[in-house]
Each structure stands twice: as structure tokens, then as C-alpha cells.
Amino acid sequence: MTQPLLPIIPLRREDLPVDTVELARYMVGKYVVHDVPEGRMSGRIVETEAYPVGDSTSYAFVGRRPYNAAMFLARGHAHVRLTYGVSYMFNMSSEAEGTGAGILFRAIEPLEGLALMEARRPGVSLRDLARGPGRLSTALGIGLAFDGVDLCAGRGLWIGKIEAEDIPVAVTKRIGLSREMHELLRFYVPGSPFVSGPRKLLMQPTSASI
């Protein structure tokens, strides 16, 4: 018997805050969906990271280039980047058209299409299937072909929400950077086992309600 799909509603561009930090907070508890010929993969977003305007660690900091042009699209477009020649980072543009900034999707709680994700990441636990940005992209089958895709289109690779959900959100320091790590720009679901990074960095968060 086929499992009914979750009632995920596509997010409209007008639903998205026109501010990188606010958007990073807003997207926690929302959903990433990837519809493929074999079925649907989806997960609840449990961790994001903001790279606002002027952030020296942002891919957009150097100005618009062919490789980062998607970050200058209107909020809600995918920016996919290969990092260290190994992992794809799945980001989303976060400001008005022409302003370069974005948020990084760091982790999801896998919910639908688990067999499809596990086929891409064999031999790992459910907890580790998409816990971390590189793992997330691999599990969902996200590569450079998705750079610039409109995530508000409601088809293929898209973002959505489930009505009437109330998900707690906390904020803490960023990780994996060589500078500006002190900024409170990493948002996550407190208590979620699917959040990436060392547990000790989540012990004393500054809470923020959706």
C-alpha cells in the first residue's frame, strides 16, 4: 500500500522574509522536497545558517560572478556550490533581486523517500542520513544542475510548509568557518538529533520563537 504524501504546501516568494537573517530563522521547520521519477524525497529543515549582506564568509562577498550569480537572484532560488571538490552545498538566495546573500541548508530530518536517500548514502543511520550540508545534498540528489532553480515553483526541487505547525527555533554560533564564527547566525530546532555539529555548541542557545 502506497504511503500518502505529507500535506506540504509550496512556499510562495511573498511568504519569504526579505532579510537574510529573518529568512534563515523562518525556514527552520519548513520542508525541502525533491520529486524524482522514482518518487518523492522530503525532510523537515532543522538547521540553517545565514550569510547576510556584507558577510566576508559569504560566497557573494566578492560581488556577482558567473559561479555565484544565483545568490543575486530574488529570494527563493537555489545556489549549489561544490566545496573542496567533494561536497555540494545547497543554499538559497535571500534578498531582493540584485543583492547577493543567502542561507545554507545545514540539516534536515528525513521524512519521505527514505529508501531513495539511503540508496544515495548506503550504510548510514537515519540520524546521519542528512545531518550536515554535504550529506543533505547527497541524500536528496542535489548537484550543480540545480543551481539557479526556483524553489518556489512547487515542482522538482522545492520548499514548502505544513499549515498549523509550531516548531521551536533557537540560534547559536556558526561552525566550520575560519572567521566571523562568533556571529549568532545558525538557527536550529532545539533538541533535534538531526542537527549537525558538536552538541556542546548547542547547550546555551539564544532562543527565538517562529
KAFENWO-V312406 format. One line per field, one symbol per residue. phi: phi as a letter, one per 20 degrees, with the letter a starting at -180 (. if undefined). psi: psi as a letter, one per 20 degrees, with the letter a starting at -180 (. if undefined). burial: + if it has 16 or more other C-alpha atoms within 10 Angstrom, else -. Layout:
phi = ???
psi = ???
burial = ???
This chain:
phi = .ffffffedgfegffegeagffffffffnecdccecgeqddbbffdbcbecfgnffeffefenfcgfcgffefggndfcdcedlmcdededcfccfgndeaacdeeacefccmgfffffecfndfggefbepfffgfffemdcffefnfffefmbmebdbbdgmecdfcccbffcmdeblfffecddbefnffefenffffdfcfefbef
psi = pppqqqmppppqhihpqmpgghhgghipiaqppoprhiapprqpoiprppmrpipiiqhihirprhijhhijrqqjqqoppppkjgqpporpqjaqpiporrqpohqqopgqkhhhghhhmqjqrghjgknqhggggghikpahijpiqoijikqdprqarpqjpopqprqaqrrjqirkiipnjoqropipiiqrrphhijhmroqpq.
burial = -------+-++-+--++++++++++++++++++++----++++++++++++++----++++--+---++++++++++++++-----++++++++++--++++++++++++-+++-+++-++------++++++++++++++++--+++++++++-+++++++-----++++++++--------+++++++---+++-----+--+-----
